[in-house]
């Protein structure tokens, strides 16, 4: 089934904007993950696709037809809720087979389908048990089985694994992908867990405060995040984001300058012929945000001079297989508000928030990253560097790192990626 969202918005009574002009195309057989923190509009968007909420504006299309014109019985949609809502008075077999009873299947056909689904989910030996006799993971499998038994063309899953432990989540997300792909069904999956999103999805849609921030395959949104927010949200360890100024030496290089706080100003240089250099040259004399992932940094000897940064260890974090060193390079960190509840206010310019602002004649809150230098509290920036386990250095130890400038991420003061159009 194909799902199309066209400028869909949802405003609840009282003016709370849950979803703000989201457009999304979910292709037949695709598994799309809606990712973002709590309160960003993921579940509301899913409920509008299911028909449990009506959009305030915009349109939801199912296979090219407006969803409002398709009767619930004809939608062929199954939804797995975060709250499992199993029938306590029924055993596992009866819970899984309940949709088939409503669909008119006879006892023999219903038993065969229930047994097949339960076996695929590893709960074939639990069919006579009641929900109270099951573990959390087993109850989750029963809820999934109740959705799968209908062989629907569209699955909607609302954080189905959030209450499980890490090992069980890992097992079940592999099973979900396998079963959904075997059925050839379309699936929209909601989660706040980036590991689930990057592992399971064909494409990831990242939301913040009801606004779609980025959309693409997991490798794309990770390696080329479209916005400052996405860059900060994805990755472990987190991407380091720092303020920098741009200086152009025509026909030679573009310099990216950091710091001046204790360590002294440091500069990285992009060759003039590099594609990113040409785009950065437009920001000569301006301040931008630069993102560093740990994989772009390599510890080197103090004698290295080509595109290196010098710092001192602020603190160390040991993970057994590796240690992470957090280096103070004398730069200023860019603070990104992941919840959307920042204190910076500016008039909204577009979308539902803009309409509400004009109606109410008051400014609407916007992300703090849209004003990189507007923070009242400026915090020192750190570089996260991967080291060998227990490297034998301590706080205050000097470290020099070589920077792969081709793997840096650059964002303007509006929080948009500099070297690509907004997706």
Number of C-alpha atoms within 10 A of each C-alpha: 22 19 23 22 21 16 17 22 27 25 17 11 7 6 12 11 20 21 29 26 20 20 16 17 12 18 15 16 19 20 26 26 27 28 26 28 19 14 15 25 25 28 23 21 27 20 17 19 23 20 18 11 13 20 21 15 16 16 21 26 18 19 14 11 14 14 21 13 9 13 10 12 8 7 17 14 22 22 23 21 18 17 13 15 11 19 14 11 11 15 19 32 23 21 21 31 25 19 17 20 13 8 12 9 14 10 11 9 10 21 16 12 19 27 20 13 25 25 15 15 19 13 18 16 11 18 18 13 14 19 21 12 13 14 11 17 17 17 20 23 26 28 23 24 26 27 24 26 21 20 18 20 20 27 24 24 23 22 20 24 23 14 14 15 11 10 8 13 17 15 11 18 17 13 16 17 15 14 16 21 15 10 13 18 21 24 32 21 26 25 22 18 15 20 13 20 26 20 13 20 21 17 21 26 22 27 24 26 23 23 19 22 21 21 20 19 15 20 13 14 21 17 15 20 27 27 24 27 24 24 27 20 21 20 16 11 13 15 22 21 26 24 23 23 18 21 21 21 13 9 9 12 19 27 23 22 18 24 21 13 13 10 15 12 14 19 18 19 20 21 16 18 12 12 12 20 20 17 14 23 19 13 17 15 11 14 19 23 26 23 21 24 21 19 14 16 22 15 16 15 10 13 8 12 13 11 15 22 24 19 20 21 22 17 14 19 15 14 10 9 9 14 17 22 25 21 26 25 27 21 27 22 21 28 24 21 16 20 14 17 12 14 12 16 13 13 15 18 12 12 14 22 23 15 13 19 17 15 9 11 10 13 16 17 17 19 22 24 26 18 16 21 19 14 14 6 8 13 13 16 22 24 28 23 23 18 17 12 14 16 13 6 12 14 13 13 12 15 20 21 22 19 21 16 17 12 15 16 24 28 26 22 18 16 23 22 22 22 18 14 8 12 12
